Amino acid sequence: MHIDRCDIFPSTSHYEGTDMEWSDVRIFLSVLRSGSYGEAARRLGVSHPTVGRRIKVLEEEAGQTLFRRTADGLVLTDAGDAIVSAAEAMEQSALSMERRLAGNQEGLEGVLRIGCAEWFANHVLAPVIMELGSRHPAVIPEVIAGYRLSDLSRRDVDLAFRLVPFTEPDVVQRRLLTMPYGLYGSATTLECLGDDPAAVGLIFMNEAQSHFPDVAWLRERFPDARRVFASTSRTVQAHMCLRGAGLAVLPRPLGDAMQGLQRVDAIGSPPGRDIWVGYHRDLKRMDRLREFLRIADAVLATAG
């Protein structure tokens, strides 16, 4: 994709008749957002020298430096700052074209990028993915696992599963299911619980996720117990729980599947959480996405 450089850089004769490549703009924006050539290269899947070389080409053609080095990483110069809005506009146009082309693809084949938490992929989506593969072997599911929210407009993923509704514009979403949670501990932890509840350790989410309803529930049930471990990953929490670090509230598909963990039902059940699925509206005609969701509804309804 090309754009006349006069639309991006200052309107001088030095830039007339030249073109800006979208690949270069993409690198420029990645360096801006990551603060370093190395991190930009990692995110884009290119080499560190490639990033540096393309930025140098942009700067040479502009006749101005776009970034300067500081103790906190690379930051924009005034010249670099002046082109950010135009670069982002070019990005939105390019991504919109990519989404529309992907959404108009016919036939059940190609990569389907799925964003979700690791535990959700392992213990909820795994049978859905296996069923999709048995019916449509030309579709390649690619799970991007992590707790950070994926950007659907930039096509970080094709569809995403979240604990909270989507707030981004142009996202088609719906509630997929309500996930039950349970309180779990190892045999050693439960023995300690019977002797002295205040001596039991508690495993939580990190501080940024301390507002989660299961955190409040756990604190209310064990006001005198101490916080011994925290993680953004439910899978990591489950493994620490299994090792006897303390009690943890876990999604029941994860907790029930871990041999050696015992669910504690005597003091009640933690609040469940709604699971939301969403995708950009430009992908609503993507056959493999629609088929995946159709299979997910059928498999999860049977599992429930």
ZIGI-V365314 format. One record per residue. RES is the residue in three letters. SS is DSSP state (H for helix, E for strand, - for the rest). Layout:
{{RES;SS} {RES;SS}}
//
This chain:
{{MET;-} {HIS;E} {ILE;E} {ASP;E} {ARG;H} {CYS;H} {ASP;H} {ILE;-} {PHE;-} {PRO;-} {SER;-} {THR;-} {SER;H} {HIS;H} {TYR;H} {GLU;-} {GLY;-} {THR;-} {ASP;E} {MET;E} {GLU;E} {TRP;H} {SER;H} {ASP;H} {VAL;H} {ARG;H} {ILE;H} {PHE;H} {LEU;H} {SER;H} {VAL;H} {LEU;H} {ARG;H} {SER;H} {GLY;-} {SER;-} {TYR;H} {GLY;H} {GLU;H} {ALA;H} {ALA;H} {ARG;H} {ARG;H} {LEU;H} {GLY;-} {VAL;-} {SER;-} {HIS;H} {PRO;H} {THR;H} {VAL;H} {GLY;H} {ARG;H} {ARG;H} {ILE;H} {LYS;H} {VAL;H} {LEU;H} {GLU;H} {GLU;H} {GLU;H} {ALA;H} {GLY;-} {GLN;-} {THR;-} {LEU;-} {PHE;E} {ARG;E} {ARG;E} {THR;E} {ALA;-} {ASP;-} {GLY;E} {LEU;E} {VAL;E} {LEU;E} {THR;-} {ASP;H} {ALA;H} {GLY;H} {ASP;H} {ALA;H} {ILE;-} {VAL;H} {SER;H} {ALA;H} {ALA;H} {GLU;H} {ALA;H} {MET;H} {GLU;H} {GLN;H} {SER;H} {ALA;H} {LEU;H} {SER;H} {MET;H} {GLU;H} {ARG;H} {ARG;H} {LEU;H} {ALA;H} {GLY;H} {ASN;-} {GLN;-} {GLU;-} {GLY;-} {LEU;-} {GLU;-} {GLY;E} {VAL;E} {LEU;E} {ARG;E} {ILE;E} {GLY;E} {CYS;E} {ALA;-} {GLU;H} {TRP;H} {PHE;H} {ALA;H} {ASN;H} {HIS;H} {VAL;H} {LEU;H} {ALA;H} {PRO;H} {VAL;H} {ILE;H} {MET;H} {GLU;H} {LEU;H} {GLY;H} {SER;H} {ARG;H} {HIS;-} {PRO;-} {ALA;-} {VAL;E} {ILE;E} {PRO;E} {GLU;E} {VAL;E} {ILE;E} {ALA;E} {GLY;-} {TYR;-} {ARG;-} {LEU;-} {SER;-} {ASP;-} {LEU;-} {SER;-} {ARG;-} {ARG;-} {ASP;-} {VAL;-} {ASP;-} {LEU;E} {ALA;E} {PHE;E} {ARG;E} {LEU;-} {VAL;-} {PRO;-} {PHE;-} {THR;-} {GLU;-} {PRO;-} {ASP;-} {VAL;E} {VAL;E} {GLN;E} {ARG;E} {ARG;E} {LEU;E} {LEU;E} {THR;E} {MET;E} {PRO;-} {TYR;E} {GLY;E} {LEU;E} {TYR;E} {GLY;E} {SER;-} {ALA;H} {THR;H} {THR;H} {LEU;H} {GLU;H} {CYS;H} {LEU;H} {GLY;H} {ASP;H} {ASP;-} {PRO;H} {ALA;H} {ALA;H} {VAL;-} {GLY;E} {LEU;E} {ILE;E} {PHE;E} {MET;-} {ASN;-} {GLU;H} {ALA;H} {GLN;H} {SER;-} {HIS;-} {PHE;-} {PRO;H} {ASP;H} {VAL;H} {ALA;H} {TRP;H} {LEU;H} {ARG;H} {GLU;H} {ARG;H} {PHE;-} {PRO;-} {ASP;-} {ALA;-} {ARG;E} {ARG;E} {VAL;E} {PHE;E} {ALA;E} {SER;-} {THR;-} {SER;-} {ARG;H} {THR;H} {VAL;H} {GLN;H} {ALA;H} {HIS;H} {MET;H} {CYS;H} {LEU;H} {ARG;-} {GLY;-} {ALA;-} {GLY;-} {LEU;E} {ALA;E} {VAL;E} {LEU;E} {PRO;E} {ARG;H} {PRO;H} {LEU;H} {GLY;H} {ASP;H} {ALA;H} {MET;-} {GLN;-} {GLY;-} {LEU;-} {GLN;E} {ARG;E} {VAL;E} {ASP;-} {ALA;-} {ILE;-} {GLY;-} {SER;-} {PRO;-} {PRO;-} {GLY;-} {ARG;E} {ASP;E} {ILE;E} {TRP;E} {VAL;E} {GLY;E} {TYR;E} {HIS;E} {ARG;H} {ASP;H} {LEU;H} {LYS;-} {ARG;-} {MET;-} {ASP;H} {ARG;H} {LEU;H} {ARG;H} {GLU;H} {PHE;H} {LEU;H} {ARG;H} {ILE;H} {ALA;H} {ASP;H} {ALA;H} {VAL;H} {LEU;H} {ALA;H} {THR;H} {ALA;H} {GLY;-}}
//
